[in-house]
Amino acid sequence: MKIPKSVIKKLQRINSMAQQSKKLSEEVGEWIESKGYDSHEFRTEGYSMLEMVDYGEASSDEIESLLIKQFEEMDKFKIL
């Protein structure tokens, strides 16, 4: 079977973008931790905001409000 170069290039691009995404996710996780939160908790609340972003399922307009909402929810549990 011969695989078209265009398909190989697309797969290479997907791989490159996934690596960039992983690096950016790590940077966001570090920022969250610098604010005193456990970044893993942002991924363990069912289908979390960070997972929505990882999978490209959050619109640009809602990203900030979703992150603020998640911080507020976590703050409620810190007080209890």
Biopython code that builds the backbone (N, CA, C, O; Angstrom):
import numpy as np
from Bio.PDB.StructureBuilder import StructureBuilder

atoms = [
    (1, "MET", "N", (0.851, -1.176, 0.000)),
    (1, "MET", "CA", (0.000, 0.000, 0.000)),
    (1, "MET", "C", (0.894, 1.236, 0.000)),
    (1, "MET", "O", (1.879, 1.309, 0.735)),
    (2, "LYS", "N", (0.543, 2.173, -0.813)),
    (2, "LYS", "CA", (1.272, 3.433, -0.856)),
    (2, "LYS", "C", (0.419, 4.491, -0.158)),
    (2, "LYS", "O", (-0.763, 4.660, -0.458)),
    (3, "ILE", "N", (1.042, 5.187, 0.766)),
    (3, "ILE", "CA", (0.332, 6.231, 1.513)),
    (3, "ILE", "C", (0.707, 7.574, 0.907)),
    (3, "ILE", "O", (1.890, 7.889, 0.771)),
    (4, "PRO", "N", (-0.297, 8.368, 0.543)),
    (4, "PRO", "CA", (-0.005, 9.670, -0.064)),
    (4, "PRO", "C", (0.796, 10.569, 0.880)),
    (4, "PRO", "O", (0.591, 10.567, 2.094)),
    (5, "LYS", "N", (1.701, 11.326, 0.294)),
    (5, "LYS", "CA", (2.511, 12.258, 1.085)),
    (5, "LYS", "C", (1.632, 13.244, 1.836)),
    (5, "LYS", "O", (1.973, 13.667, 2.940)),
    (6, "SER", "N", (0.500, 13.615, 1.244)),
    (6, "SER", "CA", (-0.397, 14.568, 1.909)),
    (6, "SER", "C", (-0.939, 13.992, 3.218)),
    (6, "SER", "O", (-1.123, 14.723, 4.191)),
    (7, "VAL", "N", (-1.192, 12.691, 3.241)),
    (7, "VAL", "CA", (-1.683, 12.044, 4.463)),
    (7, "VAL", "C", (-0.569, 12.001, 5.503)),
    (7, "VAL", "O", (-0.805, 12.274, 6.680)),
    (8, "ILE", "N", (0.642, 11.659, 5.075)),
    (8, "ILE", "CA", (1.785, 11.635, 5.993)),
    (8, "ILE", "C", (2.010, 13.021, 6.582)),
    (8, "ILE", "O", (2.249, 13.152, 7.782)),
    (9, "LYS", "N", (1.936, 14.058, 5.745)),
    (9, "LYS", "CA", (2.130, 15.429, 6.236)),
    (9, "LYS", "C", (1.054, 15.804, 7.247)),
    (9, "LYS", "O", (1.346, 16.472, 8.239)),
    (10, "LYS", "N", (-0.177, 15.386, 7.011)),
    (10, "LYS", "CA", (-1.255, 15.675, 7.961)),
    (10, "LYS", "C", (-1.018, 14.957, 9.286)),
    (10, "LYS", "O", (-1.233, 15.529, 10.355)),
    (11, "LEU", "N", (-0.578, 13.715, 9.213)),
    (11, "LEU", "CA", (-0.283, 12.975, 10.442)),
    (11, "LEU", "C", (0.872, 13.616, 11.202)),
    (11, "LEU", "O", (0.841, 13.705, 12.429)),
    (12, "GLN", "N", (1.880, 14.058, 10.477)),
    (12, "GLN", "CA", (3.004, 14.740, 11.116)),
    (12, "GLN", "C", (2.543, 16.036, 11.768)),
    (12, "GLN", "O", (3.001, 16.387, 12.856)),
    (13, "ARG", "N", (1.642, 16.740, 11.107)),
    (13, "ARG", "CA", (1.113, 17.996, 11.677)),
    (13, "ARG", "C", (0.288, 17.714, 12.929)),
    (13, "ARG", "O", (0.405, 18.425, 13.927)),
    (14, "ILE", "N", (-0.545, 16.679, 12.875)),
    (14, "ILE", "CA", (-1.330, 16.295, 14.055)),
    (14, "ILE", "C", (-0.395, 15.991, 15.219)),
    (14, "ILE", "O", (-0.630, 16.436, 16.342)),
    (15, "ASN", "N", (0.665, 15.234, 14.951)),
    (15, "ASN", "CA", (1.627, 14.880, 15.986)),
    (15, "ASN", "C", (2.302, 16.123, 16.555)),
    (15, "ASN", "O", (2.437, 16.256, 17.772)),
    (16, "SER", "N", (2.720, 17.020, 15.690)),
    (16, "SER", "CA", (3.380, 18.250, 16.132)),
    (16, "SER", "C", (2.444, 19.111, 16.976)),
    (16, "SER", "O", (2.841, 19.648, 18.009)),
    (17, "MET", "N", (1.201, 19.234, 16.524)),
    (17, "MET", "CA", (0.233, 20.041, 17.264)),
    (17, "MET", "C", (-0.079, 19.404, 18.613)),
    (17, "MET", "O", (-0.281, 20.112, 19.600)),
    (18, "ALA", "N", (-0.120, 18.068, 18.665)),
    (18, "ALA", "CA", (-0.367, 17.377, 19.937)),
    (18, "ALA", "C", (0.769, 17.645, 20.915)),
    (18, "ALA", "O", (0.531, 17.845, 22.106)),
    (19, "GLN", "N", (2.003, 17.650, 20.416)),
    (19, "GLN", "CA", (3.147, 17.946, 21.277)),
    (19, "GLN", "C", (3.087, 19.379, 21.784)),
    (19, "GLN", "O", (3.381, 19.638, 22.950)),
    (20, "GLN", "N", (2.706, 20.316, 20.912)),
    (20, "GLN", "CA", (2.561, 21.715, 21.328)),
    (20, "GLN", "C", (1.452, 21.847, 22.360)),
    (20, "GLN", "O", (1.593, 22.570, 23.346)),
    (21, "SER", "N", (0.349, 21.145, 22.128)),
    (21, "SER", "CA", (-0.778, 21.184, 23.054)),
    (21, "SER", "C", (-0.373, 20.660, 24.425)),
    (21, "SER", "O", (-0.746, 21.235, 25.448)),
    (22, "LYS", "N", (0.386, 19.576, 24.446)),
    (22, "LYS", "CA", (0.846, 19.007, 25.715)),
    (22, "LYS", "C", (1.709, 20.006, 26.471)),
    (22, "LYS", "O", (1.557, 20.171, 27.681)),
    (23, "LYS", "N", (2.614, 20.672, 25.763)),
    (23, "LYS", "CA", (3.488, 21.658, 26.392)),
    (23, "LYS", "C", (2.669, 22.825, 26.953)),
    (23, "LYS", "O", (2.909, 23.270, 28.076)),
    (24, "LEU", "N", (1.715, 23.313, 26.180)),
    (24, "LEU", "CA", (0.869, 24.412, 26.652)),
    (24, "LEU", "C", (0.037, 23.987, 27.860)),
    (24, "LEU", "O", (-0.134, 24.766, 28.798)),
    (25, "SER", "N", (-0.482, 22.759, 27.844)),
    (25, "SER", "CA", (-1.255, 22.250, 28.988)),
    (25, "SER", "C", (-0.401, 22.200, 30.245)),
    (25, "SER", "O", (-0.870, 22.519, 31.337)),
    (26, "GLU", "N", (0.858, 21.797, 30.083)),
    (26, "GLU", "CA", (1.770, 21.764, 31.230)),
    (26, "GLU", "C", (2.002, 23.169, 31.773)),
    (26, "GLU", "O", (2.050, 23.365, 32.987)),
    (27, "GLU", "N", (2.145, 24.149, 30.880)),
    (27, "GLU", "CA", (2.349, 25.533, 31.315)),
    (27, "GLU", "C", (1.125, 26.059, 32.056)),
    (27, "GLU", "O", (1.260, 26.748, 33.067)),
    (28, "VAL", "N", (-0.068, 25.739, 31.559)),
    (28, "VAL", "CA", (-1.297, 26.158, 32.243)),
    (28, "VAL", "C", (-1.383, 25.471, 33.601)),
    (28, "VAL", "O", (-1.758, 26.105, 34.588)),
    (29, "GLY", "N", (-1.043, 24.194, 33.669)),
    (29, "GLY", "CA", (-1.042, 23.467, 34.936)),
    (29, "GLY", "C", (-0.102, 24.088, 35.949)),
    (29, "GLY", "O", (-0.433, 24.196, 37.130)),
    (30, "GLU", "N", (1.069, 24.496, 35.490)),
    (30, "GLU", "CA", (2.022, 25.163, 36.385)),
    (30, "GLU", "C", (1.452, 26.483, 36.895)),
    (30, "GLU", "O", (1.637, 26.823, 38.063)),
    (31, "TRP", "N", (0.766, 27.224, 36.038)),
    (31, "TRP", "CA", (0.168, 28.497, 36.457)),
    (31, "TRP", "C", (-0.910, 28.242, 37.509)),
    (31, "TRP", "O", (-0.973, 28.940, 38.521)),
    (32, "ILE", "N", (-1.755, 27.241, 37.268)),
    (32, "ILE", "CA", (-2.810, 26.901, 38.227)),
    (32, "ILE", "C", (-2.189, 26.545, 39.575)),
    (32, "ILE", "O", (-2.666, 26.994, 40.617)),
    (33, "GLU", "N", (-1.133, 25.742, 39.558)),
    (33, "GLU", "CA", (-0.467, 25.355, 40.799)),
    (33, "GLU", "C", (0.179, 26.551, 41.484)),
    (33, "GLU", "O", (0.244, 26.594, 42.712)),
    (34, "SER", "N", (0.656, 27.521, 40.713)),
    (34, "SER", "CA", (1.255, 28.715, 41.319)),
    (34, "SER", "C", (0.216, 29.553, 42.057)),
    (34, "SER", "O", (0.563, 30.390, 42.890)),
    (35, "LYS", "N", (-1.060, 29.324, 41.748)),
    (35, "LYS", "CA", (-2.154, 30.030, 42.426)),
    (35, "LYS", "C", (-2.654, 29.254, 43.640)),
    (35, "LYS", "O", (-3.619, 29.659, 44.289)),
    (36, "GLY", "N", (-1.987, 28.126, 43.946)),
    (36, "GLY", "CA", (-2.341, 27.363, 45.139)),
    (36, "GLY", "C", (-3.378, 26.275, 44.917)),
    (36, "GLY", "O", (-3.960, 25.778, 45.881)),
    (37, "TYR", "N", (-3.619, 25.899, 43.683)),
    (37, "TYR", "CA", (-4.592, 24.860, 43.365)),
    (37, "TYR", "C", (-3.872, 23.637, 42.818)),
    (37, "TYR", "O", (-2.768, 23.739, 42.284)),
    (38, "ASP", "N", (-4.502, 22.495, 42.956)),
    (38, "ASP", "CA", (-3.974, 21.263, 42.375)),
    (38, "ASP", "C", (-4.511, 21.164, 40.949)),
    (38, "ASP", "O", (-5.715, 21.009, 40.747)),
    (39, "SER", "N", (-3.636, 21.251, 39.977)),
    (39, "SER", "CA", (-4.081, 21.253, 38.577)),
    (39, "SER", "C", (-4.767, 19.942, 38.196)),
    (39, "SER", "O", (-5.578, 19.926, 37.270)),
    (40, "HIS", "N", (-4.457, 18.841, 38.891)),
    (40, "HIS", "CA", (-5.102, 17.564, 38.584)),
    (40, "HIS", "C", (-6.591, 17.606, 38.918)),
    (40, "HIS", "O", (-7.393, 16.919, 38.285)),
    (41, "GLU", "N", (-6.955, 18.407, 39.906)),
    (41, "GLU", "CA", (-8.370, 18.527, 40.256)),
    (41, "GLU", "C", (-9.165, 19.179, 39.135)),
    (41, "GLU", "O", (-10.382, 19.009, 39.054)),
    (42, "PHE", "N", (-8.488, 19.921, 38.276)),
    (42, "PHE", "CA", (-9.170, 20.537, 37.148)),
    (42, "PHE", "C", (-9.474, 19.509, 36.060)),
    (42, "PHE", "O", (-10.172, 19.812, 35.092)),
    (43, "ARG", "N", (-8.957, 18.314, 36.217)),
    (43, "ARG", "CA", (-9.198, 17.252, 35.241)),
    (43, "ARG", "C", (-9.996, 16.090, 35.829)),
    (43, "ARG", "O", (-10.366, 15.174, 35.095)),
    (44, "THR", "N", (-10.264, 16.105, 37.102)),
    (44, "THR", "CA", (-10.934, 14.967, 37.727)),
    (44, "THR", "C", (-12.381, 15.250, 38.096)),
    (44, "THR", "O", (-13.032, 14.422, 38.733)),
    (45, "GLU", "N", (-12.875, 16.379, 37.712)),
    (45, "GLU", "CA", (-14.262, 16.742, 38.032)),
    (45, "GLU", "C", (-15.182, 16.316, 36.886)),
    (45, "GLU", "O", (-15.972, 17.124, 36.398)),
    (46, "GLY", "N", (-15.090, 15.078, 36.459)),
    (46, "GLY", "CA", (-15.875, 14.647, 35.314)),
    (46, "GLY", "C", (-15.252, 15.203, 34.053)),
    (46, "GLY", "O", (-14.048, 15.060, 33.839)),
    (47, "TYR", "N", (-16.047, 15.829, 33.224)),
    (47, "TYR", "CA", (-15.553, 16.406, 31.976)),
    (47, "TYR", "C", (-15.217, 17.858, 32.252)),
    (47, "TYR", "O", (-16.093, 18.722, 32.223)),
    (48, "SER", "N", (-13.953, 18.126, 32.518)),
    (48, "SER", "CA", (-13.539, 19.428, 33.023)),
    (48, "SER", "C", (-13.258, 20.431, 31.920)),
    (48, "SER", "O", (-13.189, 20.096, 30.737)),
    (49, "MET", "N", (-13.100, 21.669, 32.350)),
    (49, "MET", "CA", (-12.792, 22.763, 31.442)),
    (49, "MET", "C", (-11.490, 22.505, 30.698)),
    (49, "MET", "O", (-11.412, 22.761, 29.496)),
    (50, "LEU", "N", (-10.465, 22.003, 31.385)),
    (50, "LEU", "CA", (-9.190, 21.735, 30.717)),
    (50, "LEU", "C", (-9.344, 20.641, 29.667)),
    (50, "LEU", "O", (-8.714, 20.703, 28.611)),
    (51, "GLU", "N", (-10.170, 19.650, 29.946)),
    (51, "GLU", "CA", (-10.409, 18.608, 28.951)),
    (51, "GLU", "C", (-11.164, 19.167, 27.755)),
    (51, "GLU", "O", (-10.892, 18.789, 26.615)),
    (52, "MET", "N", (-12.106, 20.058, 28.006)),
    (52, "MET", "CA", (-12.825, 20.690, 26.903)),
    (52, "MET", "C", (-11.848, 21.416, 25.981)),
    (52, "MET", "O", (-11.964, 21.337, 24.758)),
    (53, "VAL", "N", (-10.893, 22.119, 26.569)),
    (53, "VAL", "CA", (-9.898, 22.842, 25.778)),
    (53, "VAL", "C", (-8.976, 21.857, 25.059)),
    (53, "VAL", "O", (-8.655, 22.051, 23.886)),
    (54, "ASP", "N", (-8.549, 20.799, 25.759)),
    (54, "ASP", "CA", (-7.679, 19.795, 25.139)),
    (54, "ASP", "C", (-8.300, 19.208, 23.877)),
    (54, "ASP", "O", (-7.603, 18.945, 22.897)),
    (55, "TYR", "N", (-9.606, 19.005, 23.908)),
    (55, "TYR", "CA", (-10.296, 18.386, 22.780)),
    (55, "TYR", "C", (-10.915, 19.404, 21.825)),
    (55, "TYR", "O", (-11.639, 19.029, 20.903)),
    (56, "GLY", "N", (-10.633, 20.687, 22.039)),
    (56, "GLY", "CA", (-11.135, 21.717, 21.136)),
    (56, "GLY", "C", (-12.638, 21.901, 21.199)),
    (56, "GLY", "O", (-13.255, 22.282, 20.204)),
    (57, "GLU", "N", (-13.240, 21.636, 22.354)),
    (57, "GLU", "CA", (-14.690, 21.691, 22.483)),
    (57, "GLU", "C", (-15.197, 22.927, 23.213)),
    (57, "GLU", "O", (-16.394, 23.042, 23.474)),
    (58, "ALA", "N", (-14.309, 23.842, 23.542)),
    (58, "ALA", "CA", (-14.724, 25.095, 24.188)),
    (58, "ALA", "C", (-14.526, 26.222, 23.183)),
    (58, "ALA", "O", (-13.508, 26.279, 22.493)),
    (59, "SER", "N", (-15.495, 27.104, 23.109)),
    (59, "SER", "CA", (-15.328, 28.247, 22.209)),
    (59, "SER", "C", (-14.391, 29.260, 22.852)),
    (59, "SER", "O", (-14.259, 29.308, 24.075)),
    (60, "SER", "N", (-13.752, 30.055, 22.034)),
    (60, "SER", "CA", (-12.827, 31.075, 22.541)),
    (60, "SER", "C", (-13.515, 32.007, 23.522)),
    (60, "SER", "O", (-12.906, 32.461, 24.491)),
    (61, "ASP", "N", (-14.789, 32.293, 23.269)),
    (61, "ASP", "CA", (-15.529, 33.228, 24.115)),
    (61, "ASP", "C", (-15.818, 32.675, 25.509)),
    (61, "ASP", "O", (-15.955, 33.445, 26.459)),
    (62, "GLU", "N", (-15.909, 31.370, 25.641)),
    (62, "GLU", "CA", (-16.309, 30.807, 26.930)),
    (62, "GLU", "C", (-15.153, 30.299, 27.783)),
    (62, "GLU", "O", (-15.370, 29.922, 28.935)),
    (63, "ILE", "N", (-13.944, 30.277, 27.257)),
    (63, "ILE", "CA", (-12.809, 29.715, 27.998)),
    (63, "ILE", "C", (-12.578, 30.434, 29.320)),
    (63, "ILE", "O", (-12.454, 29.783, 30.357)),
    (64, "GLU", "N", (-12.518, 31.758, 29.305)),
    (64, "GLU", "CA", (-12.254, 32.502, 30.542)),
    (64, "GLU", "C", (-13.355, 32.280, 31.567)),
    (64, "GLU", "O", (-13.071, 32.043, 32.741)),
    (65, "SER", "N", (-14.609, 32.353, 31.133)),
    (65, "SER", "CA", (-15.706, 32.193, 32.091)),
    (65, "SER", "C", (-15.742, 30.775, 32.661)),
    (65, "SER", "O", (-16.074, 30.593, 33.833)),
    (66, "LEU", "N", (-15.408, 29.777, 31.858)),
    (66, "LEU", "CA", (-15.361, 28.403, 32.365)),
    (66, "LEU", "C", (-14.259, 28.226, 33.397)),
    (66, "LEU", "O", (-14.451, 27.539, 34.400)),
    (67, "LEU", "N", (-13.101, 28.843, 33.157)),
    (67, "LEU", "CA", (-11.992, 28.740, 34.107)),
    (67, "LEU", "C", (-12.342, 29.441, 35.415)),
    (67, "LEU", "O", (-12.087, 28.907, 36.494)),
    (68, "ILE", "N", (-12.920, 30.626, 35.326)),
    (68, "ILE", "CA", (-13.331, 31.359, 36.531)),
    (68, "ILE", "C", (-14.354, 30.539, 37.315)),
    (68, "ILE", "O", (-14.270, 30.440, 38.539)),
    (69, "LYS", "N", (-15.314, 29.955, 36.610)),
    (69, "LYS", "CA", (-16.338, 29.139, 37.267)),
    (69, "LYS", "C", (-15.702, 27.955, 37.992)),
    (69, "LYS", "O", (-16.103, 27.619, 39.106)),
    (70, "GLN", "N", (-14.718, 27.328, 37.367)),
    (70, "GLN", "CA", (-14.079, 26.179, 38.012)),
    (70, "GLN", "C", (-13.293, 26.610, 39.247)),
    (70, "GLN", "O", (-13.319, 25.916, 40.263)),
    (71, "PHE", "N", (-12.588, 27.756, 39.175)),
    (71, "PHE", "CA", (-11.894, 28.267, 40.358)),
    (71, "PHE", "C", (-12.896, 28.540, 41.482)),
    (71, "PHE", "O", (-12.639, 28.192, 42.635)),
    (72, "GLU", "N", (-14.028, 29.155, 41.160)),
    (72, "GLU", "CA", (-15.041, 29.468, 42.170)),
    (72, "GLU", "C", (-15.589, 28.196, 42.810)),
    (72, "GLU", "O", (-15.788, 28.147, 44.024)),
    (73, "GLU", "N", (-15.832, 27.175, 42.003)),
    (73, "GLU", "CA", (-16.321, 25.906, 42.539)),
    (73, "GLU", "C", (-15.295, 25.285, 43.488)),
    (73, "GLU", "O", (-15.652, 24.760, 44.543)),
    (74, "MET", "N", (-14.035, 25.349, 43.109)),
    (74, "MET", "CA", (-12.990, 24.780, 43.963)),
    (74, "MET", "C", (-12.850, 25.578, 45.255)),
    (74, "MET", "O", (-12.592, 25.005, 46.313)),
    (75, "ASP", "N", (-13.017, 26.893, 45.173)),
    (75, "ASP", "CA", (-12.945, 27.723, 46.376)),
    (75, "ASP", "C", (-14.050, 27.366, 47.360)),
    (75, "ASP", "O", (-13.827, 27.408, 48.570)),
    (76, "LYS", "N", (-15.227, 27.019, 46.875)),
    (76, "LYS", "CA", (-16.330, 26.622, 47.757)),
    (76, "LYS", "C", (-15.934, 25.404, 48.588)),
    (76, "LYS", "O", (-16.246, 25.334, 49.777)),
    (77, "PHE", "N", (-15.259, 24.463, 47.976)),
    (77, "PHE", "CA", (-14.865, 23.250, 48.682)),
    (77, "PHE", "C", (-13.693, 23.490, 49.615)),
    (77, "PHE", "O", (-13.544, 22.769, 50.602)),
    (78, "LYS", "N", (-12.854, 24.483, 49.334)),
    (78, "LYS", "CA", (-11.735, 24.813, 50.222)),
    (78, "LYS", "C", (-12.247, 25.342, 51.552)),
    (78, "LYS", "O", (-11.672, 25.055, 52.601)),
    (79, "ILE", "N", (-13.325, 26.115, 51.510)),
    (79, "ILE", "CA", (-13.882, 26.739, 52.710)),
    (79, "ILE", "C", (-14.523, 25.684, 53.606)),
    (79, "ILE", "O", (-14.458, 25.771, 54.832)),
    (80, "LEU", "N", (-15.141, 24.686, 52.976)),
    (80, "LEU", "CA", (-15.825, 23.644, 53.749)),
    (80, "LEU", "C", (-14.833, 22.809, 54.413)),
    (80, "LEU", "O", (-15.192, 21.867, 55.119)),
]
sb = StructureBuilder()
sb.init_structure("model")
sb.init_model(0)
sb.init_chain("A")
sb.init_seg("    ")
for serial, (resi, resn, name, xyz) in enumerate(atoms, 1):
    if name == "N":
        sb.init_residue(resn, " ", resi, " ")
    sb.init_atom(name, np.array(xyz, "f"), 0.0, 1.0, " ", f" {name:<3s}", serial, name[0])
structure = sb.get_structure()
